[in-house]
Amino acid sequence: MHGWTGKLLRIDLQDESVKVEDIPEEILLDYLGGRGLGVKLYYDSVSPEIEPLSEENPLIFAVGPLTGIAPMSGRHAAVSKSPLTGTILDSNSGGEWGKEMKYAGFDAIIVQGKAERPKYIVIRDDEISFESAEHLWGRDVEYVTGKLEGLGSVAAIGPAGEKGVLYAAIMNDLTHALGRGGLGAVMGAKNLKAIVVRGSRKPKVANVEKYKEAMMDMVKLLEASPPVNKGLKVFGTSMLYDIVNYLDVMPTNNFNDVHFDGGEKLSGDYIITHYNIRHEGCWGCPVKCKKKDAKRDIELPEYETIWAFGPNIENGDYEKVVEANLKCNRNGMDTISTGATIAMWRELKGENYLEKVEEVMEHEDLKLGSMRIARKYNAEDKRTDIKGLELPGYDPRGLYGQALSYATSNRGGCHLRAYMVAPEIIGKPKLIHRLNPEGKAGLVVIFQNLNAAIDSLILCKFTAFAMTEVEYAKLLSAVTGVDFRAEDLLRIGERIYNLERLFNVRAGFSGEDDTLPEKIFSGKNALSREIFEEMLKEYYEFREWRNGVPTEEKLRKLGII
Amino acid sequence: MHGWTGKLLRIDLQDESVKVEDIPEEILLDYLGGRGLGVKLYYDSVSPEIEPLSEENPLIFAVGPLTGIAPMSGRHAAVSKSPLTGTILDSNSGGEWGKEMKYAGFDAIIVQGKAERPKYIVIRDDEISFESAEHLWGRDVEYVTGKLEGLGSVAAIGPAGEKGVLYAAIMNDLTHALGRGGLGAVMGAKNLKAIVVRGSRKPKVANVEKYKEAMMDMVKLLEASPPVNKGLKVFGTSMLYDIVNYLDVMPTNNFNDVHFDGGEKLSGDYIITHYNIRHEGCWGCPVKCKKKDAKRDIELPEYETIWAFGPNIENGDYEKVVEANLKCNRNGMDTISTGATIAMWRELKGENYLEKVEEVMEHEDLKLGSMRIARKYNAEDKRTDIKGLELPGYDPRGLYGQALSYATSNRGGCHLRAYMVAPEIIGKPKLIHRLNPEGKAGLVVIFQNLNAAIDSLILCKFTAFAMTEVEYAKLLSAVTGVDFRAEDLLRIGERIYNLERLFNVRAGFSGEDDTLPEKIFSGKNALSREIFEEMLKEYYEFREWRNGVPTEEKLRKLGII
């Protein structure tokens, strides 16, 4: 026993009951918090066949040991089964909400059941109440947040979540999103419009002196890192636009090309010289990578969104991107999947929804995402998703590590599972040759494991532009009082990754789903299928998986079975 | 044409002539300086069969574009064929000498021929003179340096170099060494006792504004990096002792074990609490990793030396290490090879030279290094060298990447060609699993190429605890006015590595020499030969080499042929 404790809040919407439980220390030691804790609690709660939009499907929120303590820890994770992919899914978001949840004293919240009529939940430390959301139902996130923010930090769904858009997001603090995979629809299916939380209890640090030292190390590293202090601080994620296009890894026109001419006004340089930028950050963040147009007081889009509503539908008009982004945020829709879905529709049907993205919510095909459209219209060869989740704006044809990480991601086409963008594009922590398959499998595994750990601490992924496992472990040890080494963090990440995979296998996925869209393997910029398969084979060897399935021996070694 | 210029000084000891030439810009663009430039000039000057201790064998000194400009650039390289290994060899050293050479206006110095009687050379800007060294011959480095340092920075050999000890060093600024591979013997065979240099011309920077920015980035990253600001700054390289022993990668008793009990007084912690430390650094270094005992005004040993005279001969008495180190420095002997050679003798003959290391210079077997002893006494299975160069203090059995980098090093058993110690032990730039072969081949190649570039800039390798290719490229671009990207640096490093390899192949080496000592593959801590061979195979694939030999296609792609 180390004395590391955690609290779980169980909420049942059916009977409006709540229950607080202790989280066993073994679970905290093995899964930390955030994504890891959410995945473990979810795995132990359900049968893998569960229907994502059924009332039985739990929606789990979790914060981590560092949340609300360390710099760049203002984040929370949510875990459930995705209605878009059918896989286990974790999503994570910044802002204030996670910090408030932590201050309220909870490490995890399991929301079960379905309310008979629309409700919102208010959590203020130990006081939990269920309130009618009849007056909020149908209203957008901006409206709901405005109505409820006096009570605390607001996480809410917009009309998209209510209408079952399969890529509906849960928005918190107005502009932050649990974006990918449709958790907004899971929440909507529960008749739950919002969770408002405010906490008053500052979490404790086990070893204050050690924490101060580790925290100062972190702050110094962040201040010194050029991608942080010159990139994110100045441009936000739009710093990526020019380099991605320069390297010919900018998916263009629904992935039919890898370079976009005509995006001069989409680049970070253009934006910061033509807009009056206000820098905003999540709780406890010295970087402030979120940018607003100070004049109009509206949020400016992230790189992914610029890509999704820019090159991927051959649009070079930044203002149209800004508008589409606002609409997505207010209606509660993931911008990547929205953009990729309208790009697919544009290619198949010639109709462009860029200036009417809100209409996708009402459209029987568009609301289901690009994979289901491709299937319905016999265009499987046009797909741009993996396991149903649409690929984001880094083209796998020119980024071999990223390609492999996409294919093997447990939640489908996500760039953040290994974030090979950092080594393959930005050169942090180390520049790796993006067009050479050698050694990629091993690295992708290491980066996937590391990111699973970061998502469980939880810290912002951008800390990895400055810190390594060694510094993460020091922070965690100081805060919890438990001695973690760098290797321990990677092992925990590996455990999480394997448990997610095991869920997916039991839900019917196999190695055959670890692939890339047909488009990636054909055409003028094609990635060689042979090279990809060789990398995948090596990946499985490194993972000790057989055809995408963890071996019993591996699961035993990780303490999963 | 970019306007980047370089000067080469040719010195012939035979007729005491000197000649100054321009270095073609293509060579600077392709090989930068330092190691790369030295290797290129050497390759173009000789036939690979050349006898290392013959008077025809040139000894080349070279500095790089950043030398004497950037922080941590107070270094110079020397290149020749090694009498110990028979391979091409570059060595590099810190201190003031390289900066003085640069300030004298030279990027490379080729020393040819042999003086009839002992000489030393004095270089003061363009004035070069040849002086009699009769009164210095036979004297140690301390004496010679004391006599000559009024004229400038002194690089000198001690008695070991004169006597042809095959691992004799060239010492500069009293305590800095071109240590490995016997360049001191090459210098001795030329009857050249010392080169004294002083320069008065500050090198120019092409773009001062950009340089300032890149330099400030570098300084901030160094100040923020824990292995630099908490490790090297406080403990020097002795920071490594505890972690290396903890991980069971401490070669012990001539590599018969991997852990040393009884070295409590060898650790960095012990040393800094029991000695009155004075911190000293090379020119332009804010880190100052060299430590002195302020009370006695003597240098304290580096980690490698502590290992060589400590665990590797089962000695836990730090003061004996200090003394052996002083003797090696004064006599001009590489401490790693000296320690490894006496460890071999101790195992084979039971006699310990620790307290009489100066006697190895007179000993017909010991002066030839451990490989020749093992051969002479039919103990090939006891060898601890690769290609004749003795392995240093990081055990390959517990560090798979380091193992592969040792085996494939162009100069034999050297830890600094890829310096996998950084990712496998220290976790910079990224912690990599040290006991998993997957992906190691690709990484070793990348780190070998990167280190070849760093050795050519020249910057201290410890900068890599804080910086990546991206920052190196920015510094180089600002100083030279030529636009270099991170990828260009890796390509240049690759070119250098292949040219070195091509020399070795022409000198009779092949893939069969890319191996590890028999001891590493047997006994209780053995590295699996199968795993090693699999990594090596992948390494060759990644390198596009066939059985250790660069393919014509590869050489053509690199512009070598």
Interface residues (C-beta under 8 A of the other chain):
Chain A: D217 K220 L221 E223 A224 S225 P226 P423 I426 G427 K428 P429 K430 L431 I432 H433 N436 E438 G439 K440 A441 G442 L443 V445 I446 A466 T468 E469 V470 E471 A486 E487 L490 E538 E541 F542
Chain B: D217 K220 L221 E223 A224 S225 P226 P423 I426 G427 K428 P429 K430 L431 I432 H433 N436 E438 G439 K440 A441 G442 L443 V445 I446 A466 T468 E469 V470 E471 A486 E487 L490 E538 E541 F542
